[in-house]
Amino acid sequence: MEKWLKAASHLPSNLRKRVAKTATLILLNQLESLDVRKLRGVENTFRARVGKIRIIFASNANKNIILDVGFRDDKNFKKLR
């Protein structure tokens, strides 16, 4: 199981559904309706916000790869950026 899927599985059900919907849109490269920002200091890496949850993903030539899912103020999550 991918690390981000495992992290998402530990979320409450209402947040899990919202994160799953956002992750699907990211993987389908439909970013227009999402709150997406580029991460500073890292090439082709972005974050999408779902409430207090952040989805970190990399974008390479019309293909997006989800790297991590976590709470914004989680110390382990911040180290990955």
N, C-alpha and C positions, 0 to 999 in steps of 0.2 A: 504494500500500500504506500502511495506517495505520502511524503511528510505533510503536505498541506491538506490532503484529504483526512489524515488522522487528526490534525489540529481542528479542522472544521467539524469533525464528528463529535468533538467534546463540547460544542456550543449548544445553548438551549435551542429547542426545536424552531422557534420563530426566527431566530437569527440564522440558524442553519439553512432554512429555506431561502432567506434573503441572500445569504452568501452563495448558495448554490446557483441561484438565478443570475447573480452578478458574475460568478465564475463562468457560467455558460456564455454570457454575453461577451466576456473577455476572450474566451477561446474561439468564439465565432467572429471576433474582430469587429463587434458592433459597440463601439465605445462612445457614440454620440450622446447617449442618455445617461452616462455614468460620470461620477465625480472623479476624474483621473488627473493626476499630476505627475510630472517627471521628477524623479529623485535626483537631487543634486549630487555631483561627484561620481555618478555611475552612468555609463553609456547605455542607452536603450532599455532602461529600467524605470518602471512606473509604479504608482500605487493607485488603487481604487478604494474609495471609502464607502463603507456600509455601516453607518452609525459610528460606534467606537471600534469597529473591526476594520483592519486594513488588509487588502489583498495586494501583495507585491508580485509583479509580473514583468517578464522581459519580452520585448517585441523585436522580432527579426523577420524582415521581408514578408509582411502580411501574415505572420504566424506568431501567436502569443503563447508563452509558456508561464504557467503560474509557479512561482517560487516558494511563497509562504503565505499563510493566513494567520493573523493574530490580533490581539488587542494592542492598541497604540501604545499604552503605557507599560507593556510587558517587557521586562529587562532582557529576556532571551530573544524576543522578537526584534528589539532595537539593534542587537549585535549583528543581525543578518544583513542589515542595510549597508 
